[in-house]
Amino acid sequence: MRIAAAVPLKKAAAVHVDADDAEADVTAAAAALGAADHGVDDAQFTVDGAEDHELLWYGVQEIPNLIG
């Protein structure tokens, strides 16, 4: 899903933060997403690789600890 506008933080219940070891794969997946949407197999493989990482979810009240 793509969101066209900013979502106010007050509407969020939780946030997602990628683990440090996921950074390269998630960055590559974001860059490959358009090509994957157009059926490019190598791009889809790259996008799928980002799914191998653990999702780190935090409540919005934990944001100050994440960025501080």
PyMOL Python script that loads the backbone (N, CA, C, O; Angstrom):
from pymol import cmd

cmd.read_pdbstr("""\
ATOM      1  N   MET A   1       0.834  -1.144   0.000  1.00  0.00           N
ATOM      2  CA  MET A   1       0.000   0.000   0.000  1.00  0.00           C
ATOM      3  C   MET A   1       0.897   1.230   0.000  1.00  0.00           C
ATOM      4  O   MET A   1       1.944   1.245   0.647  1.00  0.00           O
ATOM      5  N   ARG A   2       0.490   2.240  -0.714  1.00  0.00           N
ATOM      6  CA  ARG A   2       1.202   3.517  -0.717  1.00  0.00           C
ATOM      7  C   ARG A   2       0.271   4.583  -0.162  1.00  0.00           C
ATOM      8  O   ARG A   2      -0.914   4.632  -0.492  1.00  0.00           O
ATOM      9  N   ILE A   3       0.825   5.422   0.675  1.00  0.00           N
ATOM     10  CA  ILE A   3       0.053   6.509   1.274  1.00  0.00           C
ATOM     11  C   ILE A   3       0.522   7.797   0.624  1.00  0.00           C
ATOM     12  O   ILE A   3       1.716   8.099   0.629  1.00  0.00           O
ATOM     13  N   ALA A   4      -0.413   8.561   0.063  1.00  0.00           N
ATOM     14  CA  ALA A   4      -0.073   9.754  -0.707  1.00  0.00           C
ATOM     15  C   ALA A   4       0.219  10.978   0.162  1.00  0.00           C
ATOM     16  O   ALA A   4       0.849  11.931  -0.298  1.00  0.00           O
ATOM     17  N   ALA A   5      -0.228  10.954   1.390  1.00  0.00           N
ATOM     18  CA  ALA A   5      -0.028  12.121   2.257  1.00  0.00           C
ATOM     19  C   ALA A   5       0.497  11.662   3.617  1.00  0.00           C
ATOM     20  O   ALA A   5       0.415  10.486   3.971  1.00  0.00           O
ATOM     21  N   ALA A   6       1.030  12.606   4.355  1.00  0.00           N
ATOM     22  CA  ALA A   6       1.532  12.302   5.702  1.00  0.00           C
ATOM     23  C   ALA A   6       0.369  11.891   6.609  1.00  0.00           C
ATOM     24  O   ALA A   6      -0.740  12.417   6.507  1.00  0.00           O
ATOM     25  N   VAL A   7       0.650  10.950   7.486  1.00  0.00           N
ATOM     26  CA  VAL A   7      -0.338  10.503   8.470  1.00  0.00           C
ATOM     27  C   VAL A   7       0.041  11.132   9.806  1.00  0.00           C
ATOM     28  O   VAL A   7       1.166  10.951  10.273  1.00  0.00           O
ATOM     29  N   PRO A   8      -0.880  11.869  10.430  1.00  0.00           N
ATOM     30  CA  PRO A   8      -0.560  12.478  11.728  1.00  0.00           C
ATOM     31  C   PRO A   8      -0.215  11.404  12.758  1.00  0.00           C
ATOM     32  O   PRO A   8      -0.883  10.373  12.835  1.00  0.00           O
ATOM     33  N   LEU A   9       0.818  11.649  13.538  1.00  0.00           N
ATOM     34  CA  LEU A   9       1.257  10.680  14.533  1.00  0.00           C
ATOM     35  C   LEU A   9       0.153  10.335  15.523  1.00  0.00           C
ATOM     36  O   LEU A   9       0.114   9.214  16.032  1.00  0.00           O
ATOM     37  N   LYS A  10      -0.744  11.275  15.805  1.00  0.00           N
ATOM     38  CA  LYS A  10      -1.826  11.009  16.757  1.00  0.00           C
ATOM     39  C   LYS A  10      -2.781   9.917  16.260  1.00  0.00           C
ATOM     40  O   LYS A  10      -3.557   9.380  17.051  1.00  0.00           O
ATOM     41  N   LYS A  11      -2.740   9.582  14.977  1.00  0.00           N
ATOM     42  CA  LYS A  11      -3.572   8.508  14.430  1.00  0.00           C
ATOM     43  C   LYS A  11      -2.883   7.149  14.491  1.00  0.00           C
ATOM     44  O   LYS A  11      -3.508   6.125  14.214  1.00  0.00           O
ATOM     45  N   ALA A  12      -1.607   7.131  14.849  1.00  0.00           N
ATOM     46  CA  ALA A  12      -0.834   5.887  14.889  1.00  0.00           C
ATOM     47  C   ALA A  12      -0.981   5.213  16.250  1.00  0.00           C
ATOM     48  O   ALA A  12      -1.079   5.876  17.283  1.00  0.00           O
ATOM     49  N   ALA A  13      -0.995   3.894  16.228  1.00  0.00           N
ATOM     50  CA  ALA A  13      -0.996   3.108  17.464  1.00  0.00           C
ATOM     51  C   ALA A  13       0.381   2.519  17.726  1.00  0.00           C
ATOM     52  O   ALA A  13       0.737   2.225  18.867  1.00  0.00           O
ATOM     53  N   ALA A  14       1.152   2.351  16.652  1.00  0.00           N
ATOM     54  CA  ALA A  14       2.482   1.750  16.760  1.00  0.00           C
ATOM     55  C   ALA A  14       3.332   2.242  15.600  1.00  0.00           C
ATOM     56  O   ALA A  14       2.812   2.767  14.616  1.00  0.00           O
ATOM     57  N   VAL A  15       4.644   2.068  15.722  1.00  0.00           N
ATOM     58  CA  VAL A  15       5.569   2.413  14.648  1.00  0.00           C
ATOM     59  C   VAL A  15       6.468   1.219  14.365  1.00  0.00           C
ATOM     60  O   VAL A  15       6.672   0.361  15.223  1.00  0.00           O
ATOM     61  N   HIS A  16       6.998   1.178  13.158  1.00  0.00           N
ATOM     62  CA  HIS A  16       7.894   0.104  12.752  1.00  0.00           C
ATOM     63  C   HIS A  16       9.289   0.686  12.578  1.00  0.00           C
ATOM     64  O   HIS A  16       9.466   1.726  11.944  1.00  0.00           O
ATOM     65  N   VAL A  17      10.263   0.014  13.140  1.00  0.00           N
ATOM     66  CA  VAL A  17      11.663   0.413  12.990  1.00  0.00           C
ATOM     67  C   VAL A  17      12.431  -0.803  12.505  1.00  0.00           C
ATOM     68  O   VAL A  17      12.356  -1.877  13.102  1.00  0.00           O
ATOM     69  N   ASP A  18      13.175  -0.625  11.410  1.00  0.00           N
ATOM     70  CA  ASP A  18      13.977  -1.734  10.902  1.00  0.00           C
ATOM     71  C   ASP A  18      15.196  -1.945  11.784  1.00  0.00           C
ATOM     72  O   ASP A  18      15.804  -0.984  12.255  1.00  0.00           O
ATOM     73  N   ALA A  19      15.548  -3.195  12.004  1.00  0.00           N
ATOM     74  CA  ALA A  19      16.779  -3.528  12.720  1.00  0.00           C
ATOM     75  C   ALA A  19      17.969  -3.093  11.866  1.00  0.00           C
ATOM     76  O   ALA A  19      17.864  -3.002  10.643  1.00  0.00           O
ATOM     77  N   ASP A  20      19.084  -2.830  12.510  1.00  0.00           N
ATOM     78  CA  ASP A  20      20.277  -2.380  11.780  1.00  0.00           C
ATOM     79  C   ASP A  20      20.668  -3.341  10.665  1.00  0.00           C
ATOM     80  O   ASP A  20      21.100  -2.904   9.598  1.00  0.00           O
ATOM     81  N   ASP A  21      20.523  -4.646  10.898  1.00  0.00           N
ATOM     82  CA  ASP A  21      20.931  -5.614   9.882  1.00  0.00           C
ATOM     83  C   ASP A  21      19.980  -5.671   8.692  1.00  0.00           C
ATOM     84  O   ASP A  21      20.288  -6.325   7.695  1.00  0.00           O
ATOM     85  N   ALA A  22      18.842  -5.006   8.773  1.00  0.00           N
ATOM     86  CA  ALA A  22      17.878  -4.988   7.675  1.00  0.00           C
ATOM     87  C   ALA A  22      18.061  -3.795   6.747  1.00  0.00           C
ATOM     88  O   ALA A  22      17.474  -3.757   5.666  1.00  0.00           O
ATOM     89  N   GLU A  23      18.861  -2.827   7.154  1.00  0.00           N
ATOM     90  CA  GLU A  23      18.944  -1.560   6.425  1.00  0.00           C
ATOM     91  C   GLU A  23      19.263  -1.728   4.943  1.00  0.00           C
ATOM     92  O   GLU A  23      18.566  -1.163   4.101  1.00  0.00           O
ATOM     93  N   ALA A  24      20.279  -2.477   4.614  1.00  0.00           N
ATOM     94  CA  ALA A  24      20.676  -2.632   3.207  1.00  0.00           C
ATOM     95  C   ALA A  24      19.586  -3.316   2.388  1.00  0.00           C
ATOM     96  O   ALA A  24      19.293  -2.893   1.270  1.00  0.00           O
ATOM     97  N   ASP A  25      18.980  -4.375   2.942  1.00  0.00           N
ATOM     98  CA  ASP A  25      17.942  -5.095   2.206  1.00  0.00           C
ATOM     99  C   ASP A  25      16.681  -4.254   2.026  1.00  0.00           C
ATOM    100  O   ASP A  25      16.057  -4.290   0.965  1.00  0.00           O
ATOM    101  N   VAL A  26      16.306  -3.506   3.049  1.00  0.00           N
ATOM    102  CA  VAL A  26      15.105  -2.670   2.960  1.00  0.00           C
ATOM    103  C   VAL A  26      15.332  -1.517   1.981  1.00  0.00           C
ATOM    104  O   VAL A  26      14.430  -1.166   1.220  1.00  0.00           O
ATOM    105  N   THR A  27      16.520  -0.931   1.994  1.00  0.00           N
ATOM    106  CA  THR A  27      16.847   0.137   1.052  1.00  0.00           C
ATOM    107  C   THR A  27      16.803  -0.381  -0.382  1.00  0.00           C
ATOM    108  O   THR A  27      16.258   0.276  -1.269  1.00  0.00           O
ATOM    109  N   ALA A  28      17.375  -1.553  -0.603  1.00  0.00           N
ATOM    110  CA  ALA A  28      17.362  -2.152  -1.945  1.00  0.00           C
ATOM    111  C   ALA A  28      15.938  -2.494  -2.376  1.00  0.00           C
ATOM    112  O   ALA A  28      15.576  -2.298  -3.537  1.00  0.00           O
ATOM    113  N   ALA A  29      15.141  -2.997  -1.457  1.00  0.00           N
ATOM    114  CA  ALA A  29      13.753  -3.343  -1.777  1.00  0.00           C
ATOM    115  C   ALA A  29      12.945  -2.109  -2.145  1.00  0.00           C
ATOM    116  O   ALA A  29      12.146  -2.146  -3.080  1.00  0.00           O
ATOM    117  N   ALA A  30      13.147  -1.025  -1.422  1.00  0.00           N
ATOM    118  CA  ALA A  30      12.435   0.212  -1.735  1.00  0.00           C
ATOM    119  C   ALA A  30      12.793   0.702  -3.136  1.00  0.00           C
ATOM    120  O   ALA A  30      11.927   1.172  -3.874  1.00  0.00           O
ATOM    121  N   ALA A  31      14.056   0.593  -3.496  1.00  0.00           N
ATOM    122  CA  ALA A  31      14.503   1.011  -4.823  1.00  0.00           C
ATOM    123  C   ALA A  31      13.963   0.095  -5.921  1.00  0.00           C
ATOM    124  O   ALA A  31      13.752   0.545  -7.047  1.00  0.00           O
ATOM    125  N   ALA A  32      13.740  -1.166  -5.612  1.00  0.00           N
ATOM    126  CA  ALA A  32      13.299  -2.151  -6.603  1.00  0.00           C
ATOM    127  C   ALA A  32      11.789  -2.280  -6.708  1.00  0.00           C
ATOM    128  O   ALA A  32      11.290  -2.975  -7.594  1.00  0.00           O
ATOM    129  N   LEU A  33      11.061  -1.632  -5.830  1.00  0.00           N
ATOM    130  CA  LEU A  33       9.613  -1.834  -5.753  1.00  0.00           C
ATOM    131  C   LEU A  33       8.895  -1.531  -7.063  1.00  0.00           C
ATOM    132  O   LEU A  33       8.029  -2.299  -7.482  1.00  0.00           O
ATOM    133  N   GLY A  34       9.241  -0.428  -7.711  1.00  0.00           N
ATOM    134  CA  GLY A  34       8.579  -0.084  -8.973  1.00  0.00           C
ATOM    135  C   GLY A  34       8.782  -1.143 -10.039  1.00  0.00           C
ATOM    136  O   GLY A  34       7.838  -1.522 -10.733  1.00  0.00           O
ATOM    137  N   ALA A  35      10.009  -1.621 -10.172  1.00  0.00           N
ATOM    138  CA  ALA A  35      10.292  -2.664 -11.169  1.00  0.00           C
ATOM    139  C   ALA A  35       9.584  -3.967 -10.806  1.00  0.00           C
ATOM    140  O   ALA A  35       9.088  -4.674 -11.683  1.00  0.00           O
ATOM    141  N   ALA A  36       9.538  -4.281  -9.512  1.00  0.00           N
ATOM    142  CA  ALA A  36       8.832  -5.497  -9.083  1.00  0.00           C
ATOM    143  C   ALA A  36       7.350  -5.401  -9.424  1.00  0.00           C
ATOM    144  O   ALA A  36       6.735  -6.389  -9.826  1.00  0.00           O
ATOM    145  N   ASP A  37       6.780  -4.214  -9.264  1.00  0.00           N
ATOM    146  CA  ASP A  37       5.372  -4.006  -9.617  1.00  0.00           C
ATOM    147  C   ASP A  37       5.125  -4.216 -11.101  1.00  0.00           C
ATOM    148  O   ASP A  37       4.003  -4.515 -11.508  1.00  0.00           O
ATOM    149  N   HIS A  38       6.175  -4.060 -11.921  1.00  0.00           N
ATOM    150  CA  HIS A  38       6.050  -4.254 -13.362  1.00  0.00           C
ATOM    151  C   HIS A  38       6.501  -5.650 -13.807  1.00  0.00           C
ATOM    152  O   HIS A  38       6.686  -5.895 -14.999  1.00  0.00           O
ATOM    153  N   GLY A  39       6.674  -6.553 -12.851  1.00  0.00           N
ATOM    154  CA  GLY A  39       6.944  -7.944 -13.185  1.00  0.00           C
ATOM    155  C   GLY A  39       8.394  -8.327 -13.397  1.00  0.00           C
ATOM    156  O   GLY A  39       8.660  -9.404 -13.931  1.00  0.00           O
ATOM    157  N   VAL A  40       9.340  -7.497 -13.003  1.00  0.00           N
ATOM    158  CA  VAL A  40      10.752  -7.830 -13.156  1.00  0.00           C
ATOM    159  C   VAL A  40      11.138  -8.815 -12.055  1.00  0.00           C
ATOM    160  O   VAL A  40      11.098  -8.480 -10.871  1.00  0.00           O
ATOM    161  N   ASP A  41      11.511 -10.028 -12.452  1.00  0.00           N
ATOM    162  CA  ASP A  41      11.768 -11.103 -11.482  1.00  0.00           C
ATOM    163  C   ASP A  41      12.894 -10.786 -10.501  1.00  0.00           C
ATOM    164  O   ASP A  41      12.759 -11.043  -9.304  1.00  0.00           O
ATOM    165  N   ASP A  42      14.001 -10.234 -10.992  1.00  0.00           N
ATOM    166  CA  ASP A  42      15.113  -9.905 -10.095  1.00  0.00           C
ATOM    167  C   ASP A  42      14.697  -8.869  -9.059  1.00  0.00           C
ATOM    168  O   ASP A  42      15.097  -8.952  -7.898  1.00  0.00           O
ATOM    169  N   ALA A  43      13.898  -7.900  -9.476  1.00  0.00           N
ATOM    170  CA  ALA A  43      13.412  -6.875  -8.554  1.00  0.00           C
ATOM    171  C   ALA A  43      12.486  -7.498  -7.518  1.00  0.00           C
ATOM    172  O   ALA A  43      12.541  -7.140  -6.341  1.00  0.00           O
ATOM    173  N   GLN A  44      11.643  -8.420  -7.944  1.00  0.00           N
ATOM    174  CA  GLN A  44      10.739  -9.089  -7.002  1.00  0.00           C
ATOM    175  C   GLN A  44      11.527  -9.906  -5.983  1.00  0.00           C
ATOM    176  O   GLN A  44      11.165  -9.956  -4.807  1.00  0.00           O
ATOM    177  N   PHE A  45      12.594 -10.540  -6.429  1.00  0.00           N
ATOM    178  CA  PHE A  45      13.464 -11.292  -5.529  1.00  0.00           C
ATOM    179  C   PHE A  45      14.056 -10.365  -4.464  1.00  0.00           C
ATOM    180  O   PHE A  45      14.134 -10.730  -3.291  1.00  0.00           O
ATOM    181  N   THR A  46      14.467  -9.178  -4.875  1.00  0.00           N
ATOM    182  CA  THR A  46      15.033  -8.200  -3.944  1.00  0.00           C
ATOM    183  C   THR A  46      13.986  -7.751  -2.934  1.00  0.00           C
ATOM    184  O   THR A  46      14.270  -7.663  -1.739  1.00  0.00           O
ATOM    185  N   VAL A  47      12.791  -7.472  -3.403  1.00  0.00           N
ATOM    186  CA  VAL A  47      11.698  -7.063  -2.505  1.00  0.00           C
ATOM    187  C   VAL A  47      11.373  -8.190  -1.529  1.00  0.00           C
ATOM    188  O   VAL A  47      11.200  -7.946  -0.335  1.00  0.00           O
ATOM    189  N   ASP A  48      11.290  -9.403  -2.025  1.00  0.00           N
ATOM    190  CA  ASP A  48      10.992 -10.544  -1.154  1.00  0.00           C
ATOM    191  C   ASP A  48      12.073 -10.741  -0.097  1.00  0.00           C
ATOM    192  O   ASP A  48      11.776 -11.172   1.017  1.00  0.00           O
ATOM    193  N   GLY A  49      13.323 -10.429  -0.433  1.00  0.00           N
ATOM    194  CA  GLY A  49      14.419 -10.589   0.523  1.00  0.00           C
ATOM    195  C   GLY A  49      14.264  -9.713   1.752  1.00  0.00           C
ATOM    196  O   GLY A  49      14.722 -10.078   2.834  1.00  0.00           O
ATOM    197  N   ALA A  50      13.626  -8.568   1.601  1.00  0.00           N
ATOM    198  CA  ALA A  50      13.413  -7.677   2.750  1.00  0.00           C
ATOM    199  C   ALA A  50      12.445  -8.300   3.751  1.00  0.00           C
ATOM    200  O   ALA A  50      12.466  -7.957   4.933  1.00  0.00           O
ATOM    201  N   GLU A  51      11.608  -9.203   3.286  1.00  0.00           N
ATOM    202  CA  GLU A  51      10.632  -9.845   4.172  1.00  0.00           C
ATOM    203  C   GLU A  51      11.272 -10.854   5.119  1.00  0.00           C
ATOM    204  O   GLU A  51      10.618 -11.322   6.050  1.00  0.00           O
ATOM    205  N   ASP A  52      12.529 -11.193   4.898  1.00  0.00           N
ATOM    206  CA  ASP A  52      13.213 -12.163   5.750  1.00  0.00           C
ATOM    207  C   ASP A  52      13.625 -11.578   7.098  1.00  0.00           C
ATOM    208  O   ASP A  52      14.068 -12.313   7.980  1.00  0.00           O
ATOM    209  N   HIS A  53      13.485 -10.270   7.267  1.00  0.00           N
ATOM    210  CA  HIS A  53      13.922  -9.619   8.497  1.00  0.00           C
ATOM    211  C   HIS A  53      12.781  -9.518   9.510  1.00  0.00           C
ATOM    212  O   HIS A  53      11.615  -9.361   9.150  1.00  0.00           O
ATOM    213  N   GLU A  54      13.147  -9.610  10.755  1.00  0.00           N
ATOM    214  CA  GLU A  54      12.200  -9.469  11.860  1.00  0.00           C
ATOM    215  C   GLU A  54      11.627  -8.057  11.868  1.00  0.00           C
ATOM    216  O   GLU A  54      12.365  -7.086  11.705  1.00  0.00           O
ATOM    217  N   LEU A  55      10.325  -7.939  12.055  1.00  0.00           N
ATOM    218  CA  LEU A  55       9.687  -6.631  12.172  1.00  0.00           C
ATOM    219  C   LEU A  55       9.766  -6.172  13.621  1.00  0.00           C
ATOM    220  O   LEU A  55       9.406  -6.921  14.529  1.00  0.00           O
ATOM    221  N   LEU A  56      10.227  -4.965  13.842  1.00  0.00           N
ATOM    222  CA  LEU A  56      10.326  -4.406  15.182  1.00  0.00           C
ATOM    223  C   LEU A  56       9.230  -3.355  15.341  1.00  0.00           C
ATOM    224  O   LEU A  56       9.281  -2.292  14.722  1.00  0.00           O
ATOM    225  N   TRP A  57       8.248  -3.661  16.171  1.00  0.00           N
ATOM    226  CA  TRP A  57       7.120  -2.750  16.384  1.00  0.00           C
ATOM    227  C   TRP A  57       7.212  -2.144  17.769  1.00  0.00           C
ATOM    228  O   TRP A  57       7.546  -2.822  18.742  1.00  0.00           O
ATOM    229  N   TYR A  58       6.911  -0.855  17.844  1.00  0.00           N
ATOM    230  CA  TYR A  58       6.949  -0.129  19.109  1.00  0.00           C
ATOM    231  C   TYR A  58       5.688   0.709  19.238  1.00  0.00           C
ATOM    232  O   TYR A  58       5.172   1.224  18.246  1.00  0.00           O
ATOM    233  N   GLY A  59       5.195   0.842  20.454  1.00  0.00           N
ATOM    234  CA  GLY A  59       4.089   1.752  20.715  1.00  0.00           C
ATOM    235  C   GLY A  59       4.557   3.189  20.523  1.00  0.00           C
ATOM    236  O   GLY A  59       5.737   3.489  20.703  1.00  0.00           O
ATOM    237  N   VAL A  60       3.638   4.074  20.160  1.00  0.00           N
ATOM    238  CA  VAL A  60       4.020   5.461  19.894  1.00  0.00           C
ATOM    239  C   VAL A  60       4.634   6.122  21.130  1.00  0.00           C
ATOM    240  O   VAL A  60       5.425   7.056  21.002  1.00  0.00           O
ATOM    241  N   GLN A  61       4.279   5.651  22.306  1.00  0.00           N
ATOM    242  CA  GLN A  61       4.857   6.221  23.516  1.00  0.00           C
ATOM    243  C   GLN A  61       6.350   5.878  23.666  1.00  0.00           C
ATOM    244  O   GLN A  61       7.043   6.473  24.491  1.00  0.00           O
ATOM    245  N   GLU A  62       6.841   4.921  22.868  1.00  0.00           N
ATOM    246  CA  GLU A  62       8.250   4.533  22.915  1.00  0.00           C
ATOM    247  C   GLU A  62       9.130   5.316  21.946  1.00  0.00           C
ATOM    248  O   GLU A  62      10.350   5.151  21.958  1.00  0.00           O
ATOM    249  N   ILE A  63       8.536   6.165  21.109  1.00  0.00           N
ATOM    250  CA  ILE A  63       9.291   6.913  20.107  1.00  0.00           C
ATOM    251  C   ILE A  63      10.423   7.744  20.728  1.00  0.00           C
ATOM    252  O   ILE A  63      11.530   7.733  20.188  1.00  0.00           O
ATOM    253  N   PRO A  64      10.196   8.463  21.839  1.00  0.00           N
ATOM    254  CA  PRO A  64      11.302   9.229  22.390  1.00  0.00           C
ATOM    255  C   PRO A  64      12.523   8.375  22.729  1.00  0.00           C
ATOM    256  O   PRO A  64      13.655   8.840  22.589  1.00  0.00           O
ATOM    257  N   ASN A  65      12.314   7.140  23.171  1.00  0.00           N
ATOM    258  CA  ASN A  65      13.434   6.251  23.475  1.00  0.00           C
ATOM    259  C   ASN A  65      14.141   5.776  22.209  1.00  0.00           C
ATOM    260  O   ASN A  65      15.335   5.475  22.244  1.00  0.00           O
ATOM    261  N   LEU A  66      13.425   5.707  21.102  1.00  0.00           N
ATOM    262  CA  LEU A  66      14.016   5.238  19.844  1.00  0.00           C
ATOM    263  C   LEU A  66      14.883   6.310  19.182  1.00  0.00           C
ATOM    264  O   LEU A  66      15.887   5.993  18.544  1.00  0.00           O
ATOM    265  N   ILE A  67      14.502   7.557  19.334  1.00  0.00           N
ATOM    266  CA  ILE A  67      15.224   8.628  18.634  1.00  0.00           C
ATOM    267  C   ILE A  67      16.127   9.425  19.574  1.00  0.00           C
ATOM    268  O   ILE A  67      16.885  10.284  19.125  1.00  0.00           O
ATOM    269  N   GLY A  68      16.049   9.148  20.850  1.00  0.00           N
ATOM    270  CA  GLY A  68      16.810   9.945  21.817  1.00  0.00           C
ATOM    271  C   GLY A  68      18.149   9.404  22.171  1.00  0.00           C
ATOM    272  O   GLY A  68      18.865  10.002  22.974  1.00  0.00           O
TER     273      GLY A  68
END
""", "prot")
cmd.dss("prot")
cmd.show_as("cartoon", "prot")
cmd.util.cbc("prot")
cmd.orient("prot")
